[in-house]
Amino acid sequence: MRKYVAGVDVGGTNIKLGVVDDKGSIVWETNESTPYGNPDLLFNKIANMLEQACSQYSVRAVGIGCAGYADKENGIIYEAANLGLNEIRFKERLENELNLSVRVDNDVQVAMMAEKAYGACRDIDHVVYITLGTGLGGGFILGGKPYRGNRNYGGEIGHMVTHKGGRLCPCGMKGCYEQYASVSALVRAAQEAYSSINPEKAANMDGKLIFDAIKKGDSVALSIYDAWIEELCVGLISLMSIFAPQRIVIGGGVSNEGSFFEESINHYLHRLDPYIDYYSSIEVKVAQLGNRAGIVGAALLHYKIY
């Protein structure tokens, strides 16, 4: 009987689970909303999703990518601020409950390595990888290998400060990049702008609705989007200066907007003199695997150890 690995992508908004074969293809998937600040509910949801997967496929192991700092050896995630949890002992708890081998890593790192194996980072030796969603995550491939920093804590691009004394971040600092350039920041700006114009629209606002409005030429949405792209590009220029990558790859849910989003970023960058003078050889691309990269990358923790 053919055996598979379940890949679980635990983000601040959704838990996505897929059954993945040894070619990196997802043969079955499901998702649930992510509970905030409740570890028991989080584990119960993941366990139920895995039971669904195991009832249909011969799953031999589980890989988990989760927001926060990863202790890969012990399968623990620390300081998952966007989940409201300081410590999540995935390996210990799930192996005991499900009798499956469990490996754990940071969600952005696993998504980046999926793109390295099958997508936009393939055959590129120097990459800055960014995911945009509830927060803003990052990872680096330097000299063809992932760079993790001391204690695996490197890559927290979202928590570099771009606005001194700015908005309070769940991490405790003020003015973090993700408070201005994440999808959550875009949604918050849209909610504020529409609250006096169309309260019902503001209350139901999410990333997809914003992009739908932008593509329809909604003047309010376009103004918000332009300001958000500017915030995003401020950070991109800094990362280009620090790392001199061959390519910056942007993943997360927003990558599903494809060429429209990619062209928006490149259009703004090409208006900046410093970009033209110093960084124009650096490509900015959206992730090819889209919002499913986390599932595939989590499974790769068993198929290909990195």
Secondary structure as the mmCIF struct_conf table of DSSP 4:
data_model
#
loop_
_struct_conf.conf_type_id
_struct_conf.id
_struct_conf.beg_label_comp_id
_struct_conf.beg_label_asym_id
_struct_conf.beg_label_seq_id
_struct_conf.end_label_comp_id
_struct_conf.end_label_asym_id
_struct_conf.end_label_seq_id
STRN STRN1 TYR A 4 VAL A 10
BEND BEND1 GLY A 12 THR A 13
STRN STRN2 ASN A 14 VAL A 20
TURN_TY1_P TURN_TY1_P1 ASP A 22 LYS A 23
BEND BEND2 GLY A 24 GLY A 24
STRN STRN3 ILE A 26 SER A 33
HELX_LH_PP_P HELX_LH_PP_P1 THR A 34 PRO A 35
BEND BEND3 TYR A 36 GLY A 37
HELX_RH_AL_P HELX_RH_AL_P1 PRO A 39 GLN A 56
BEND BEND4 TYR A 57 TYR A 57
STRN STRN4 VAL A 59 CYS A 66
BEND BEND5 ALA A 67 GLY A 68
STRN STRN5 TYR A 69 ASP A 71
TURN_TY1_P TURN_TY1_P2 LYS A 72 GLY A 75
STRN STRN6 ILE A 76 ALA A 80
HELX_RH_3T_P HELX_RH_3T_P1 ALA A 81 LEU A 83
TURN_TY1_P TURN_TY1_P3 GLY A 84 GLY A 84
STRN STRN7 LEU A 85 ARG A 89
HELX_RH_AL_P HELX_RH_AL_P2 PHE A 90 LEU A 98
BEND BEND6 LEU A 100 LEU A 100
STRN STRN8 SER A 101 ASN A 106
HELX_RH_AL_P HELX_RH_AL_P3 ASP A 107 TYR A 118
BEND BEND7 GLY A 119 GLY A 119
TURN_TY1_P TURN_TY1_P4 ALA A 120 ASP A 123
BEND BEND8 ASP A 125 HIS A 126
STRN STRN9 VAL A 127 LEU A 132
BEND BEND9 GLY A 133 GLY A 135
STRN STRN10 LEU A 136 LEU A 142
TURN_TY1_P TURN_TY1_P5 GLY A 143 GLY A 144
STRN STRN11 LYS A 145 TYR A 147
HELX_RH_3T_P HELX_RH_3T_P2 ASN A 150 ASN A 152
TURN_TY1_P TURN_TY1_P6 GLY A 154 GLY A 155
HELX_RH_3T_P HELX_RH_3T_P3 ILE A 157 HIS A 159
BEND BEND10 MET A 160 MET A 160
STRN STRN12 VAL A 161 VAL A 161
BEND BEND11 THR A 162 HIS A 163
TURN_TY1_P TURN_TY1_P7 LYS A 164 GLY A 165
BEND BEND12 ARG A 167 ARG A 167
STRN STRN13 LEU A 168 LEU A 168
HELX_LH_PP_P HELX_LH_PP_P2 CYS A 169 CYS A 169
TURN_TY1_P TURN_TY1_P8 PRO A 170 CYS A 171
BEND BEND13 GLY A 172 GLY A 172
STRN STRN14 LYS A 174 LYS A 174
BEND BEND14 GLY A 175 GLY A 175
STRN STRN15 CYS A 176 CYS A 176
TURN_TY1_P TURN_TY1_P9 TYR A 177 TYR A 177
HELX_RH_AL_P HELX_RH_AL_P4 GLU A 178 ALA A 181
BEND BEND15 SER A 182 SER A 182
HELX_RH_AL_P HELX_RH_AL_P5 VAL A 183 TYR A 194
TURN_TY1_P TURN_TY1_P10 SER A 195 ILE A 197
HELX_RH_AL_P HELX_RH_AL_P6 PRO A 199 ALA A 203
TURN_TY1_P TURN_TY1_P11 ASN A 204 ASN A 204
HELX_RH_AL_P HELX_RH_AL_P7 GLY A 207 LYS A 215
TURN_TY1_P TURN_TY1_P12 LYS A 216 GLY A 217
HELX_RH_AL_P HELX_RH_AL_P8 SER A 219 PHE A 243
BEND BEND16 GLN A 246 GLN A 246
STRN STRN16 ARG A 247 GLY A 251
BEND BEND17 GLY A 252 GLY A 252
HELX_RH_3T_P HELX_RH_3T_P4 GLY A 253 GLU A 257
HELX_RH_AL_P HELX_RH_AL_P9 GLY A 258 LEU A 269
TURN_TY1_P TURN_TY1_P13 HIS A 270 ARG A 271
HELX_RH_AL_P HELX_RH_AL_P10 ASP A 273 PRO A 274
HELX_RH_PI_P HELX_RH_PI_P1 TYR A 275 TYR A 279
TURN_TY1_P TURN_TY1_P14 SER A 280 SER A 281
BEND BEND18 ILE A 282 ILE A 282
STRN STRN17 GLU A 283 VAL A 286
BEND BEND19 GLN A 288 LEU A 289
HELX_RH_3T_P HELX_RH_3T_P5 GLY A 290 ARG A 292
HELX_RH_AL_P HELX_RH_AL_P11 ALA A 293 TYR A 303
BEND BEND20 LYS A 304 LYS A 304
#
